Amino acid sequence: MDLLISPHPLMGIAAAIPSKSVAHRAQILAAFSDGPSWVPRTFANDSEDTSATWRCLKALGCSLGHDREGTYLMPVDCDYLPDHVTLDVGESGSTLRFLLPVVAALGCGATFICHGRLAERPLSPLDEQLAQHGATVRRSTDAEGAPRLELSGKLSSGTFVLPGNVSSQYVSGLLMAAALMVGATQVVVQWPIESRGYIDLTIDELERYGVHVREEQRMVDDMPATAFCVDDGSWLVTPGTIHTEGDWSNAAFWLAAGAIGSEAVVVEGLPAGGRQGDRAIVDVLRTFGAQVDVLRPREDALQVMVRRNQLEGLELDISDIPDLAAPIAAVAAVAKGTTRLTGAARLRLKESDRLETIAAAIRALGGQAEALEDELVIEGVERLSGGVVDTANDHRIAMMAAICAAYAEGPTTIVGAECVRKSYPAFFMDYRTLGGIVRPIS
């Protein structure tokens, strides 16, 4: 689906959608807890990624009932697991990296079907740690040459060691698997630990399900490390109702629109607490020079309003907040001076080579951007011209382009805009609600 966007400022109030990151974790933990759980409709995330997780959990034996009010979940009976299961994870890296160790802990063989670039994305050193503890991951193809991952064996508890500069999803998957294994488990991560906020999210969710994660500091190969420890005898206890907090990652695009536009944009329903690392967007926008007001209309929720002010380029290490690269780049494209985003090497392993596709999108819109080995350098212009942006099937590129297009001098065509379904299916509906002018191109 290609969309044509005509310049028109965004303004008004957007409600934060439920967090995809929290939803993935809650779904998996609920599926292996000691009793049924209820997901109210208002707390459900209906993205393609979370749908992939539901699909896989159903294949493992979790039963779901849906009505207008929400979803009723009956957990997997681990005494009656299939001998082998086929799990279609779509393009969801979270689904794959969480379920690989979880399914390995269950001990049933599995074939993981991957789509898009997911099969090309690295699994090392997770696969090596799994192999050291009894589970093997082997890459294969089907009769048509489509990529597959074959999982065999049963994961045993013990000590898993990972470097801190790999995907935090490896750590999270092992911690969730620890709640399903007999014996104590330690996941030892060497410093510095990137995307630590996502590990904290997992720890928080495990606590909600009755599993405590203890942290210890130690040395591994003469390097400092943190050991995340789950004691023997831990098991998952359903909280009854699953509440998924508002998502900072996707809200960041609307807040960026307020920073570069002529009118204020407000996002409501963001969590007052929690440990989503992407709440850092508030401080980033303030550093750019935008006016940011944070209100607390309820004890557990925030309302964030952003207005434009004099924007100045900045230098920022985004190794802990890689998902904010695209909305930050949208602001940098029109900020005075140079913005340099460092610590960005892992962006090359997303749905697209996101370092290259962000830079290409900004250039296509009339801006100046260059992708270096692990950096993104953006030279701000007074105003973007508009143009044609190929999303490369990357949801965050589509959303970034749409935000920039609202304030360009001329129209913008977004090629492959349907990819927003991966994380935010209603993005363009909300875009119109905020005043955006969008029409499909046949």
C-alpha positions in Angstrom: 0.0 0.0 0.0 1.4 3.4 -1.1 0.2 6.6 0.6 0.3 10.2 -0.5 0.7 12.7 2.3 0.0 16.4 1.8 1.7 18.8 4.1 -0.6 19.8 7.1 0.5 20.4 10.7 -0.4 17.7 13.3 -2.1 18.9 16.4 -4.3 17.7 19.3 -4.3 14.7 21.5 -3.3 11.1 20.8 -3.9 8.2 23.2 -0.8 6.0 23.8 -1.3 2.5 22.4 -0.6 -0.5 24.6 3.1 -1.4 24.8 4.2 -4.1 22.4 7.2 -4.8 24.5 5.2 -5.4 27.6 2.5 -7.3 25.8 5.0 -9.9 24.4 6.3 -10.7 27.9 2.8 -10.8 29.5 1.4 -13.1 26.9 4.3 -15.6 27.3 4.3 -15.6 31.1 0.5 -15.9 31.2 0.6 -18.9 28.8 2.8 -20.9 31.3 1.3 -19.7 34.6 -0.8 -21.7 37.0 -4.2 -20.5 35.9 -6.3 -18.5 33.5 -5.7 -14.8 32.7 -7.9 -12.0 31.4 -6.7 -9.4 28.9 -9.1 -6.4 28.7 -9.6 -5.1 25.2 -8.3 -1.7 26.2 -5.0 -3.3 27.2 -4.5 -5.5 24.1 -1.9 -4.8 21.5 -3.1 -6.0 18.1 0.1 -5.6 16.1 1.4 -8.2 13.8 4.2 -8.9 16.2 2.0 -9.6 19.2 -0.3 -11.6 17.0 2.6 -13.8 16.0 3.2 -14.5 19.7 -0.4 -15.4 20.2 -0.3 -17.7 17.2 2.7 -19.6 18.5 1.3 -19.9 22.0 -1.9 -21.4 20.6 0.2 -23.9 18.6 1.8 -25.0 21.9 -1.6 -25.6 23.5 -2.7 -22.3 25.0 -6.4 -21.7 24.3 -7.8 -18.2 23.7 -11.3 -16.9 23.8 -12.2 -13.5 22.4 -15.2 -11.2 22.7 -15.8 -7.5 22.7 -14.5 -7.0 26.1 -11.1 -8.7 25.7 -9.3 -12.1 25.6 -9.6 -15.0 28.0 -6.4 -17.1 28.2 -6.1 -20.7 29.4 -2.5 -21.7 30.0 -0.6 -24.5 28.3 -0.8 -27.8 30.0 2.9 -28.7 30.1 2.0 -32.4 30.8 0.5 -32.7 27.4 2.9 -30.9 25.1 3.2 -32.0 21.5 6.3 -34.0 20.5 7.0 -31.4 17.8 5.4 -28.1 17.0 5.6 -25.7 14.1 5.7 -22.0 15.2 5.3 -19.3 12.6 6.9 -16.2 14.2 6.4 -13.9 11.2 8.9 -11.1 11.2 8.8 -10.7 15.0 12.3 -10.8 16.5 10.8 -10.6 20.0 8.7 -13.7 19.4 11.6 -15.7 18.1 14.2 -14.7 20.6 11.8 -15.1 23.6 10.3 -18.4 22.5 13.5 -20.2 21.4 14.8 -20.6 25.1 11.2 -21.0 26.4 10.3 -23.8 24.1 13.8 -25.3 24.7 13.0 -25.4 28.4 9.7 -27.2 27.7 11.7 -29.9 25.8 9.4 -30.3 22.8 11.0 -30.1 19.4 10.0 -27.1 17.2 10.3 -25.7 13.7 10.4 -21.9 13.7 9.2 -20.3 10.4 10.7 -16.9 9.9 9.7 -14.2 7.3 11.4 -11.2 5.9 14.9 -10.3 7.2 14.3 -12.2 10.5 16.0 -15.4 9.3 19.1 -13.4 8.4 19.4 -11.8 11.8 22.1 -13.3 14.0 21.3 -15.7 16.9 24.8 -16.0 18.3 25.7 -16.2 21.1 22.2 -17.3 22.2 22.3 -20.5 20.1 25.7 -21.4 21.5 24.5 -21.0 25.1 21.5 -23.1 24.4 23.7 -25.8 22.9 25.9 -25.8 26.0 22.8 -26.5 28.1 21.2 -29.3 26.0 19.2 -27.6 23.2 20.3 -27.3 19.6 19.3 -24.7 17.0 19.9 -25.6 13.4 19.2 -23.5 10.3 17.4 -25.2 7.4 15.1 -24.5 4.5 11.9 -26.1 3.3 11.3 -27.6 -0.2 10.8 -24.1 -1.6 14.0 -22.7 0.0 12.2 -20.7 2.7 14.3 -20.4 5.9 13.6 -22.5 9.0 15.1 -22.9 12.4 15.0 -26.4 13.9 15.0 -26.7 17.7 15.8 -30.0 19.4 16.7 -31.2 22.9 15.8 -29.9 26.3 17.3 -26.9 28.0 18.8 -27.5 31.5 19.3 -24.9 34.2 22.7 -23.5 35.1 24.8 -20.5 34.2 24.4 -18.8 30.9 27.0 -16.1 29.9 26.3 -13.4 27.4 28.2 -10.2 26.4 26.3 -7.0 27.1 26.4 -5.7 23.5 24.1 -8.3 22.0 20.3 -8.2 21.9 18.7 -7.8 25.3 16.0 -10.2 24.1 18.4 -13.1 24.5 18.7 -12.2 28.2 14.9 -11.8 28.5 14.2 -15.1 26.8 16.5 -17.0 29.1 15.0 -15.3 32.2 11.5 -16.3 31.2 12.8 -19.9 30.4 14.3 -20.0 33.9 10.9 -20.0 35.4 10.1 -23.2 33.6 13.2 -25.2 34.4 14.1 -27.3 37.5 17.1 -25.9 39.3 18.6 -22.5 39.8 19.5 -20.4 36.8 21.9 -17.5 36.4 22.1 -15.3 33.3 25.4 -13.5 33.5 25.8 -10.4 31.3 29.1 -8.7 30.9 29.3 -4.9 31.0 28.4 -2.6 29.5 24.9 -3.8 29.1 23.0 -2.2 26.2 19.2 -1.8 26.2 19.2 -2.5 29.9 15.7 -1.0 30.2 14.3 -4.0 28.2 15.8 -6.4 30.6 14.2 -4.5 33.5 10.9 -4.7 31.7 11.2 -8.5 31.8 12.2 -8.5 35.4 9.2 -6.4 36.3 6.8 -8.8 34.4 8.4 -11.8 36.1 7.8 -10.2 39.5 4.1 -9.7 38.5 3.9 -13.4 37.9 5.6 -14.3 41.2 9.1 -14.9 40.0 11.9 -12.9 41.7 15.1 -12.1 39.8 18.0 -11.4 42.1 21.0 -9.4 40.8 24.6 -10.0 41.8 27.7 -8.2 40.6 30.8 -10.3 39.7 33.8 -10.6 37.4 33.8 -12.8 34.3 37.1 -13.1 32.3 38.4 -10.1 34.2 35.4 -8.0 33.1 32.6 -6.8 35.4 29.3 -8.5 34.9 25.8 -8.6 36.3 24.3 -12.0 37.2 20.5 -12.2 36.9 19.5 -15.1 39.2 16.3 -17.1 39.4 16.2 -19.5 42.3 15.1 -23.2 42.1 11.4 -23.7 42.9 10.3 -20.5 41.1 7.0 -20.8 39.2 4.6 -18.5 37.4 1.5 -17.4 39.2 -1.2 -15.6 37.2 -2.1 -12.1 38.4 -5.6 -12.8 37.0 -5.9 -9.7 34.8 -3.2 -8.6 32.5 -2.7 -4.8 32.2 -0.4 -3.5 29.5 0.9 0.0 30.0 1.1 2.7 27.3 3.9 2.5 24.8 6.7 5.2 24.8 8.3 3.9 21.7 5.4 4.7 19.4 4.3 7.7 21.3 7.7 9.2 20.5 6.6 9.8 16.9 3.7 12.0 18.0 5.9 13.8 20.5 8.5 14.4 17.7 5.7 15.9 15.6 5.0 18.4 18.3 8.7 19.3 18.4 9.0 20.1 14.7 5.5 21.4 14.0 3.7 24.7 14.5 1.1 23.4 16.9 1.3 21.4 20.2 0.8 17.6 20.2 -0.3 15.8 23.3 0.0 12.1 24.1 -2.0 10.8 27.1 -2.1 7.5 28.8 1.7 7.0 29.2 2.9 5.2 32.3 4.0 7.3 35.2 6.2 4.4 36.4 7.5 1.3 34.7 10.9 0.9 33.2 10.5 1.5 29.5 13.8 2.9 28.4 12.1 4.9 25.6 10.6 7.3 28.0 14.0 9.0 27.4 12.4 10.7 24.5 11.2 13.4 26.9 14.8 14.3 27.9 16.0 14.0 24.3 13.4 16.5 23.0 14.2 18.9 25.8 17.9 18.7 24.8 17.0 19.5 21.2 15.3 22.6 22.7 11.6 21.7 22.3 9.2 22.8 25.0 8.0 19.6 26.9 5.4 19.7 29.6 4.6 16.5 31.6 1.4 16.4 33.6 0.1 13.7 35.8 -3.7 13.7 35.6 -3.9 10.3 37.3 -1.6 8.6 39.8 -0.5 6.0 37.3 -0.6 7.9 34.0 1.1 10.9 32.4 0.1 13.4 29.7 3.0 14.8 27.7 2.7 17.9 25.6 5.4 19.0 23.2 5.7 22.4 21.3 8.3 23.6 19.0 11.0 26.0 20.1 14.4 26.8 18.7 15.9 23.3 17.8 19.6 22.7 18.0 21.4 19.6 16.9 22.9 17.3 19.5 25.2 14.3 20.0 23.6 11.3 21.6 24.6 7.6 22.3 21.5 5.6 21.4 22.8 2.1 22.3 20.2 1.9 25.1 17.3 3.4 23.1 17.7 2.1 19.5 14.0 2.2 18.8 14.0 6.0 19.3 16.5 6.5 16.4 13.7 7.2 13.8 11.7 9.8 15.8 14.9 11.4 16.9 16.1 11.6 13.3 12.9 13.3 12.3 13.6 16.1 14.7 17.3 16.2 13.8 16.4 16.6 10.1 15.1 20.2 10.8 17.2 21.1 13.8 19.8 23.7 13.4 23.3 22.3 13.0 24.6 18.7 13.2 23.1 15.8 15.1 25.3 12.7 15.6 23.7 9.5 16.9 26.4 7.1 18.1 26.2 3.5 19.4 23.9 2.7 16.5 25.5 -0.5 15.0 22.6 -2.7 16.0 20.2 -0.7 13.9 21.7 -2.5 10.9 20.0 -5.7 12.2 16.4 -4.5 12.4 13.6 -5.0 9.9 15.8 -3.1 7.5 19.3 -1.8 7.8 17.8 1.0 9.8 21.0 3.1 9.7 20.9 3.2 5.9 17.1 3.4 5.6 16.8 6.3 8.0 19.5 8.2 6.1 18.0 7.4 2.8 14.5 8.5 3.9 15.8 11.9 5.1 17.7 12.4 1.9 14.6 11.4 -0.2 12.7 14.1 1.7 15.2 16.8 0.8 17.3 16.6 4.0 21.0 15.7 4.6 22.0 12.5 6.4 24.8 10.0 6.2 25.1 6.5 7.7 28.5 5.6 9.0 29.6 2.2 10.4 27.9 2.7 13.7 26.7 6.3 13.6 24.1 8.4 12.0 25.0 12.0 11.1 22.2 14.4 10.2 22.7 18.0 9.1 19.5 20.0 9.8 17.8 22.0 7.0 15.3 24.8 7.4 12.5 22.8 5.8 12.2 19.4 4.0 10.9 19.4 0.5 8.9 16.2 0.4 9.6 13.3 -2.0 9.2 9.5 -2.3 10.3 7.3 0.6 10.7 3.6 0.3 10.0 2.1 3.8 12.0 -1.1 3.0 9.2 -2.9 4.9 10.3 -1.2 8.1 7.5 0.2 10.3 9.6 2.8 12.0 10.7 4.2 8.6 7.1 4.6 7.5 6.1 6.4 10.7 9.2 8.7 10.6 8.5 9.6 7.0 4.9 10.4 7.8 5.9 12.7 10.6 8.4 14.5 8.4 5.9 14.7 5.5 3.4 16.7 7.6 5.8 19.6 7.6 7.4 19.4 4.2 7.0 22.0 1.5 5.5 19.5 -1.0 3.7 16.1 -1.0 5.3 12.9 0.0 4.7 9.4 -1.2 5.3 6.6 1.3 5.9 3.3 -0.5 4.9 0.1 1.4 3.2 2.0 4.2 1.2 -1.1 5.3 4.3 -2.2 7.3 3.1 -0.1 10.2 0.9 -3.1 11.0 3.9 -4.7 12.6 3.7 -2.5 15.7 1.0 0.2 15.2 -1.9 -0.9 12.9 -3.9 2.2 13.6 -1.1 4.6 13.0 -2.5 6.3 9.9 -6.0 6.5 11.4 -4.6 8.3 14.4 -2.5 10.4 12.0 -5.7 11.6 10.3 -7.3 12.3 13.7 -4.4 14.7 14.5 -5.0 16.5 11.2 -2.7 14.6 8.8 -3.9 14.5 5.2 -3.4 11.0 3.8 -4.8 9.2 0.8 -4.0 5.9 -0.8 -2.4 5.7 -4.2 -3.9 3.0 -6.5 
